[in-house]
Amino acid sequence: MDFEMAIWEMTYLLIAPKKVFRSMYHNKQTKGRWGRDDPSFAALLSLFLVLTSIAWDLASVYSPSVLSVLRLALVLTFVHFISGALFAATVGWYLAGRFLRKGRAGRFGATPASGDGELEWAYCFDVAVRAFFVAFFFLYIVQFFLMPLLLKDWWISLFVGNTLYLVAFSFYFVVTFLGYNALPFLAHTEVILLPVVGFAIVWLISLFGIDIAKHMGPLLIKGA
C-alpha cells in the first residue's frame, strides 16, 4: 500500500484538490481504469478515525473506558465513514450514470457523446472517501480543538461553529464535484454544487440563534 501517496492526497485535498483528481486521470492512462486498487487512503483514514475516537472520548464529560473508546471507534469508522462512503458512492454512481452521462437523455437533457469510458462504482467510492476526508478534517479535528470556544454562550461561538459546518459540508460537495467533473464522459456536473447554495441559506438563517455546533458536537462524542 502506498501510504506516501495517500498522505500526499490528504494534504492536497485541503489546499489544491484539483491536483488529486488529475493524479486519478494519470491512473486511468497507466492502468486503464479510473478506480484505484490501492486501499491505503481508506486504511489511513480509518486509523485517523480510531485516533480521533480516543481523543473525543477522553474529552468527553463521561468517564472514558476501553469499551467506550472501542464503541466510538467502531461507530466513526463503520457507520460514519464506511457506510456513509458506500451510500454516497452508490447514489453518485446511479445518479451520475443516469442523468449526467454525455449523449444520454436525462433530466438535464442529452448532449453529444464524447469521451469514451464507463462510470466505475469503484471510482465513485474513491471520490466519496476523499470527500469524507475533508469533512472529517473540519468536523472531527478542527472542531475538536475549537470545542472550548464553541460550547460558550457567545454569538462569536455560534458564528465560528456554524461557519465551520458550512465550510465542511460545502467542501464535501466541492470535492465530490471535482471528482465527477474530472470524468470526460460526464456533463452538467455543476449540479452537484447546488446543495452548497442551500447550506449557505441555512447558515445565514442560523446566525439568528441556531447554534449548530453546540448540538452536533456532543453527537460526535457519543458516537451518534
C-alpha positions in Angstrom: 0.0 0.0 0.0 1.3 3.4 -1.0 0.8 5.4 2.2 3.1 8.2 1.0 0.7 8.8 -1.9 -2.3 8.7 0.5 -0.7 11.4 2.7 0.0 13.5 -0.4 -3.6 13.2 -1.5 -4.9 14.2 2.0 -2.6 17.2 2.0 -3.7 18.4 -1.4 -7.4 17.7 -0.8 -7.2 20.6 1.7 -5.0 23.0 -0.3 -5.4 22.1 -4.0 -8.0 19.3 -4.5 -7.9 19.5 -8.3 -4.4 18.0 -8.3 -5.7 14.9 -6.6 -8.1 14.1 -9.4 -5.6 14.9 -12.0 -3.5 12.1 -10.5 -6.5 9.9 -10.8 -6.6 10.7 -14.5 -3.0 9.5 -14.7 -4.1 6.3 -13.1 -6.6 5.9 -15.9 -3.9 6.5 -18.5 -1.5 4.0 -17.0 -3.8 1.3 -15.6 -6.8 1.6 -17.9 -9.3 2.3 -15.1 -10.4 5.3 -13.0 -10.8 3.5 -9.7 -7.7 2.7 -7.7 -6.9 -0.7 -6.4 -4.7 0.7 -3.5 -6.7 0.8 -0.2 -4.0 2.9 1.6 -6.1 6.1 1.7 -9.1 4.4 3.3 -6.8 2.4 5.7 -5.0 5.6 6.8 -8.2 7.5 7.2 -9.6 4.6 9.3 -6.5 4.8 11.5 -7.1 8.6 11.9 -10.7 7.9 12.9 -9.5 5.5 15.6 -7.1 8.1 17.0 -9.8 10.7 16.8 -12.1 8.4 18.7 -9.6 8.2 21.6 -9.3 12.0 21.7 -13.0 12.6 21.6 -13.7 10.0 24.2 -11.0 11.4 26.6 -12.5 14.9 26.1 -16.0 13.6 26.9 -17.8 14.6 30.0 -18.4 10.9 30.5 -15.9 8.5 32.1 -13.7 7.2 29.4 -13.0 3.5 29.2 -11.6 1.0 26.8 -15.2 -0.1 25.8 -16.3 3.4 25.2 -13.3 4.1 23.0 -13.9 0.9 21.1 -17.5 1.7 20.6 -16.8 5.2 19.3 -14.1 3.9 17.0 -16.4 1.3 15.5 -19.2 3.9 15.0 -17.0 6.5 13.4 -15.2 4.0 11.2 -18.0 1.7 10.1 -21.1 3.9 10.4 -19.9 7.5 9.7 -17.1 6.6 7.3 -17.5 3.2 5.6 -21.3 3.1 5.5 -21.5 6.8 4.5 -19.0 6.4 1.7 -20.7 3.2 0.4 -24.1 5.1 0.3 -22.6 8.2 -1.3 -20.8 6.1 -3.9 -23.9 4.1 -4.8 -26.1 7.2 -5.1 -23.5 9.1 -7.1 -22.8 6.1 -9.4 -26.6 5.8 -10.1 -27.5 9.4 -10.5 -24.4 10.4 -12.5 -24.7 7.4 -14.8 -28.4 8.0 -15.2 -28.6 11.8 -15.6 -25.1 13.2 -16.3 -23.7 10.8 -18.9 -22.9 12.6 -22.2 -25.1 11.5 -25.1 -27.8 10.1 -22.8 -31.1 11.7 -22.3 -31.9 12.6 -18.8 -33.3 15.3 -16.6 -30.7 17.8 -17.8 -31.1 16.9 -21.5 -28.9 15.0 -23.9 -25.5 16.2 -25.1 -23.3 15.0 -27.9 -21.5 11.8 -26.9 -17.8 12.4 -26.3 -15.1 10.9 -24.1 -15.2 7.1 -24.0 -15.5 5.5 -20.7 -17.8 3.9 -18.2 -18.7 5.3 -14.8 -17.0 2.9 -12.4 -18.5 2.3 -9.0 -15.0 1.9 -7.5 -14.1 5.4 -8.7 -17.3 6.8 -7.2 -16.2 5.2 -3.9 -12.8 6.8 -4.2 -14.5 10.2 -4.6 -16.8 9.6 -1.7 -13.9 8.6 0.5 -11.9 11.7 -0.4 -14.9 13.9 0.1 -15.4 12.4 3.5 -11.8 13.2 4.4 -12.3 16.9 4.1 -15.5 16.8 6.2 -13.6 14.6 8.7 -10.8 17.2 8.9 -13.1 20.1 9.7 -15.8 18.3 11.9 -13.6 15.7 13.7 -10.3 17.5 14.1 -10.7 21.3 13.8 -14.0 21.2 15.8 -12.3 19.1 18.5 -9.7 21.9 19.1 -12.4 24.6 18.9 -14.9 22.9 21.3 -13.9 25.1 24.3 -14.9 28.1 22.3 -17.9 26.5 20.5 -19.5 25.5 23.8 -19.6 29.1 25.1 -22.9 31.0 25.0 -21.4 33.7 22.9 -22.5 34.9 19.5 -19.0 34.6 18.1 -19.0 31.0 19.2 -22.3 30.5 17.2 -20.7 32.2 14.2 -17.5 30.2 14.2 -19.3 26.9 14.8 -21.9 27.4 12.2 -19.3 28.6 9.7 -17.2 25.6 10.4 -20.2 23.3 9.4 -20.9 25.4 6.4 -17.2 25.0 5.2 -17.2 21.3 6.0 -20.4 20.4 4.1 -19.7 22.8 1.2 -16.1 21.5 0.9 -17.6 17.9 0.8 -19.7 18.7 -2.2 -16.9 20.7 -3.9 -14.6 17.7 -3.7 -17.4 15.5 -4.9 -17.9 17.8 -7.9 -14.2 17.9 -8.7 -14.2 14.1 -8.7 -17.1 13.7 -11.1 -16.1 16.7 -13.2 -12.7 15.0 -13.9 -14.5 12.4 -16.0 -14.6 13.4 -19.6 -17.8 11.5 -20.3 -20.0 13.3 -17.8 -21.7 16.7 -18.4 -23.5 19.2 -16.2 -21.6 18.1 -13.1 -22.0 21.6 -11.7 -25.4 20.5 -10.4 -23.5 18.6 -7.7 -22.7 22.1 -6.2 -26.4 23.0 -5.8 -26.6 21.8 -2.1 -23.9 24.5 -1.3 -26.5 27.2 -2.0 -28.9 25.5 0.4 -26.1 25.3 3.1 -25.4 29.0 2.7 -29.1 29.9 3.2 -29.3 27.7 6.3 -26.1 29.2 7.6 -27.4 32.7 7.2 -30.6 31.8 9.0 -28.8 30.0 11.8 -26.8 33.2 12.7 -30.0 34.5 14.3 -29.8 32.0 17.1 -29.5 28.4 15.9 -26.2 27.0 17.3 -25.4 24.0 15.0 -22.1 23.1 16.5 -23.4 23.1 20.1 -26.0 20.5 19.1 -23.8 18.4 16.7 -20.6 18.3 18.7 -21.9 16.2 21.5 -23.4 13.7 19.0 -19.8 13.1 17.8 -18.7 12.5 21.3 -21.5 10.0 21.9 -20.9 8.3 18.5 -24.4 9.1 17.2 
